Amino acid sequence: PAEGFAPLFRTSPFLDRAGPFYSRGRGTEMSIGLRVLDHHLNARALAHGGVLMTIADIALGYAMVTTGDSPPGLVTCSLSADLVGSAQLGDWIESRVDIQKIGRTLAFANAYLYVGETRIARVSGVFAVQHPRD
Protein backbone atom coordinates (compact mmCIF):
# COMPACT_ATOMS: atom_id res chain seq x y z
CA PRO A 1 0.00 0.00 0.00
CA ALA A 2 0.94 3.66 -0.29
CA GLU A 3 2.46 5.40 2.72
CA GLY A 4 0.05 5.89 5.62
CA PHE A 5 -2.43 3.24 4.48
CA ALA A 6 -3.26 0.10 6.47
CA PRO A 7 -5.45 -2.92 5.64
CA LEU A 8 -9.12 -1.96 5.58
CA PHE A 9 -10.41 -1.99 9.17
CA ARG A 10 -13.74 -3.63 8.29
CA THR A 11 -14.12 -6.14 5.51
CA SER A 12 -16.51 -8.77 4.14
CA PRO A 13 -16.28 -11.93 2.04
CA PHE A 14 -16.85 -9.85 -1.12
CA LEU A 15 -14.23 -7.25 -0.22
CA ASP A 16 -11.74 -10.00 0.68
CA ARG A 17 -12.09 -11.43 -2.84
CA ALA A 18 -12.18 -8.08 -4.63
CA GLY A 19 -9.27 -6.45 -2.76
CA PRO A 20 -7.05 -6.10 -0.98
CA PHE A 21 -8.29 -2.66 0.05
CA TYR A 22 -6.51 -0.22 2.34
CA SER A 23 -7.61 2.85 4.28
CA ARG A 24 -6.32 5.85 6.18
CA GLY A 25 -8.08 8.56 8.13
CA ARG A 26 -11.68 8.92 9.25
CA GLY A 27 -14.70 10.92 8.15
CA THR A 28 -14.06 13.47 5.43
CA GLU A 29 -10.34 12.73 5.69
CA MET A 30 -10.82 9.01 4.99
CA SER A 31 -9.28 7.57 1.86
CA ILE A 32 -9.60 4.07 0.45
CA GLY A 33 -6.73 2.74 -1.63
CA LEU A 34 -6.10 -0.19 -3.93
CA ARG A 35 -3.04 -1.38 -5.85
CA VAL A 36 -4.25 -2.64 -9.26
CA LEU A 37 -3.50 -6.38 -9.54
CA ASP A 38 -4.12 -8.92 -12.31
CA HIS A 39 -7.56 -9.88 -10.98
CA HIS A 40 -8.72 -6.23 -11.16
CA LEU A 41 -8.15 -5.97 -14.93
CA ASN A 42 -10.64 -6.10 -17.77
CA ALA A 43 -9.92 -7.49 -21.25
CA ARG A 44 -8.15 -4.23 -22.20
CA ALA A 45 -5.69 -4.58 -19.30
CA LEU A 46 -7.24 -1.64 -17.42
CA ALA A 47 -8.87 -1.62 -13.99
CA HIS A 48 -12.45 -2.83 -14.49
CA GLY A 49 -15.17 -0.22 -14.01
CA GLY A 50 -16.77 -2.48 -11.40
CA VAL A 51 -13.56 -2.28 -9.36
CA LEU A 52 -13.69 1.52 -9.51
CA MET A 53 -17.34 1.50 -8.42
CA THR A 54 -16.48 -0.85 -5.54
CA ILE A 55 -13.71 1.46 -4.29
CA ALA A 56 -16.08 4.43 -4.50
CA ASP A 57 -18.91 2.61 -2.70
CA ILE A 58 -16.55 1.65 0.14
CA ALA A 59 -15.08 5.16 0.28
CA LEU A 60 -18.48 6.87 0.41
CA GLY A 61 -20.05 4.63 3.02
CA TYR A 62 -17.03 4.26 5.29
CA ALA A 63 -16.28 8.00 5.25
CA MET A 64 -19.85 8.82 6.28
CA VAL A 65 -20.12 6.18 9.03
CA THR A 66 -16.84 7.33 10.61
CA THR A 67 -18.00 10.92 11.07
CA GLY A 68 -19.22 12.06 14.48
CA ASP A 69 -19.61 10.19 17.74
CA SER A 70 -22.60 8.03 16.83
CA PRO A 71 -22.20 6.88 13.23
CA PRO A 72 -25.29 5.83 11.33
CA GLY A 73 -25.69 2.53 9.53
CA LEU A 74 -25.91 3.11 5.80
CA VAL A 75 -27.22 1.06 2.88
CA THR A 76 -26.34 2.04 -0.68
CA CYS A 77 -29.44 3.18 -2.62
CA SER A 78 -27.89 4.69 -5.72
CA LEU A 79 -24.48 5.19 -7.31
CA SER A 80 -23.83 7.15 -10.49
CA ALA A 81 -20.43 7.51 -12.06
CA ASP A 82 -18.43 9.44 -14.60
CA LEU A 83 -15.38 7.32 -15.45
CA VAL A 84 -13.05 9.81 -17.10
CA GLY A 85 -9.73 7.99 -16.92
CA SER A 86 -8.21 4.61 -16.26
CA ALA A 87 -5.78 2.71 -14.07
CA GLN A 88 -3.30 0.07 -15.19
CA LEU A 89 -1.59 -2.90 -13.58
CA GLY A 90 0.47 -1.69 -10.62
CA ASP A 91 -1.21 1.72 -10.32
CA TRP A 92 -2.29 2.93 -6.89
CA ILE A 93 -5.91 4.17 -6.85
CA GLU A 94 -6.94 6.43 -4.00
CA SER A 95 -10.25 8.07 -3.06
CA ARG A 96 -11.22 11.50 -1.78
CA VAL A 97 -14.74 12.03 -0.43
CA ASP A 98 -16.93 15.12 -0.23
CA ILE A 99 -19.88 14.52 2.11
CA GLN A 100 -22.87 16.64 1.05
CA LYS A 101 -25.39 15.78 3.76
CA ILE A 102 -26.18 13.06 6.27
CA GLY A 103 -29.86 13.45 7.05
CA ARG A 104 -32.33 11.48 9.11
CA THR A 105 -33.31 9.13 6.25
CA LEU A 106 -30.84 9.75 3.41
CA ALA A 107 -27.16 10.59 3.07
CA PHE A 108 -25.43 12.10 0.02
CA ALA A 109 -21.76 12.24 -0.94
CA ASN A 110 -19.33 12.29 -3.87
CA ALA A 111 -16.16 10.25 -4.22
CA TYR A 112 -13.30 11.13 -6.53
CA LEU A 113 -10.81 8.46 -7.55
CA TYR A 114 -7.23 9.35 -8.42
CA VAL A 115 -4.12 7.74 -9.82
CA GLY A 116 -1.42 10.09 -8.60
CA GLU A 117 -2.92 13.54 -9.12
CA THR A 118 -4.98 12.46 -12.13
CA ARG A 119 -8.71 12.18 -11.44
CA ILE A 120 -10.10 9.05 -13.10
CA ALA A 121 -13.67 8.97 -11.72
CA ARG A 122 -16.40 10.88 -9.96
CA VAL A 123 -19.05 8.79 -8.22
CA SER A 124 -22.15 10.23 -6.51
CA GLY A 125 -23.90 8.13 -3.93
CA VAL A 126 -27.19 8.16 -2.08
CA PHE A 127 -27.50 5.99 1.04
CA ALA A 128 -30.43 5.04 3.25
CA VAL A 129 -29.71 5.86 6.90
CA GLN A 130 -30.43 2.89 9.19
CA HIS A 131 -31.39 3.66 12.78
CA PRO A 132 -30.92 1.22 15.66
CA ARG A 133 -34.11 -0.50 16.71
CA ASP A 134 -35.44 0.24 20.19
C-alpha positions in Angstrom: 0.0 0.0 0.0 0.9 3.7 -0.3 2.5 5.4 2.7 0.0 5.9 5.6 -2.4 3.2 4.5 -3.3 0.1 6.5 -5.4 -2.9 5.6 -9.1 -2.0 5.6 -10.4 -2.0 9.2 -13.7 -3.6 8.3 -14.1 -6.1 5.5 -16.5 -8.8 4.1 -16.3 -11.9 2.0 -16.9 -9.9 -1.1 -14.2 -7.2 -0.2 -11.7 -10.0 0.7 -12.1 -11.4 -2.8 -12.2 -8.1 -4.6 -9.3 -6.4 -2.8 -7.0 -6.1 -1.0 -8.3 -2.7 0.0 -6.5 -0.2 2.3 -7.6 2.9 4.3 -6.3 5.9 6.2 -8.1 8.6 8.1 -11.7 8.9 9.3 -14.7 10.9 8.1 -14.1 13.5 5.4 -10.3 12.7 5.7 -10.8 9.0 5.0 -9.3 7.6 1.9 -9.6 4.1 0.5 -6.7 2.7 -1.6 -6.1 -0.2 -3.9 -3.0 -1.4 -5.9 -4.3 -2.6 -9.3 -3.5 -6.4 -9.5 -4.1 -8.9 -12.3 -7.6 -9.9 -11.0 -8.7 -6.2 -11.2 -8.2 -6.0 -14.9 -10.6 -6.1 -17.8 -9.9 -7.5 -21.3 -8.2 -4.2 -22.2 -5.7 -4.6 -19.3 -7.2 -1.6 -17.4 -8.9 -1.6 -14.0 -12.5 -2.8 -14.5 -15.2 -0.2 -14.0 -16.8 -2.5 -11.4 -13.6 -2.3 -9.4 -13.7 1.5 -9.5 -17.3 1.5 -8.4 -16.5 -0.9 -5.5 -13.7 1.5 -4.3 -16.1 4.4 -4.5 -18.9 2.6 -2.7 -16.6 1.7 0.1 -15.1 5.2 0.3 -18.5 6.9 0.4 -20.1 4.6 3.0 -17.0 4.3 5.3 -16.3 8.0 5.2 -19.8 8.8 6.3 -20.1 6.2 9.0 -16.8 7.3 10.6 -18.0 10.9 11.1 -19.2 12.1 14.5 -19.6 10.2 17.7 -22.6 8.0 16.8 -22.2 6.9 13.2 -25.3 5.8 11.3 -25.7 2.5 9.5 -25.9 3.1 5.8 -27.2 1.1 2.9 -26.3 2.0 -0.7 -29.4 3.2 -2.6 -27.9 4.7 -5.7 -24.5 5.2 -7.3 -23.8 7.2 -10.5 -20.4 7.5 -12.1 -18.4 9.4 -14.6 -15.4 7.3 -15.5 -13.0 9.8 -17.1 -9.7 8.0 -16.9 -8.2 4.6 -16.3 -5.8 2.7 -14.1 -3.3 0.1 -15.2 -1.6 -2.9 -13.6 0.5 -1.7 -10.6 -1.2 1.7 -10.3 -2.3 2.9 -6.9 -5.9 4.2 -6.9 -6.9 6.4 -4.0 -10.3 8.1 -3.1 -11.2 11.5 -1.8 -14.7 12.0 -0.4 -16.9 15.1 -0.2 -19.9 14.5 2.1 -22.9 16.6 1.1 -25.4 15.8 3.8 -26.2 13.1 6.3 -29.9 13.5 7.0 -32.3 11.5 9.1 -33.3 9.1 6.3 -30.8 9.7 3.4 -27.2 10.6 3.1 -25.4 12.1 0.0 -21.8 12.2 -0.9 -19.3 12.3 -3.9 -16.2 10.2 -4.2 -13.3 11.1 -6.5 -10.8 8.5 -7.5 -7.2 9.4 -8.4 -4.1 7.7 -9.8 -1.4 10.1 -8.6 -2.9 13.5 -9.1 -5.0 12.5 -12.1 -8.7 12.2 -11.4 -10.1 9.0 -13.1 -13.7 9.0 -11.7 -16.4 10.9 -10.0 -19.1 8.8 -8.2 -22.1 10.2 -6.5 -23.9 8.1 -3.9 -27.2 8.2 -2.1 -27.5 6.0 1.0 -30.4 5.0 3.3 -29.7 5.9 6.9 -30.4 2.9 9.2 -31.4 3.7 12.8 -30.9 1.2 15.7 -34.1 -0.5 16.7 -35.4 0.2 20.2 
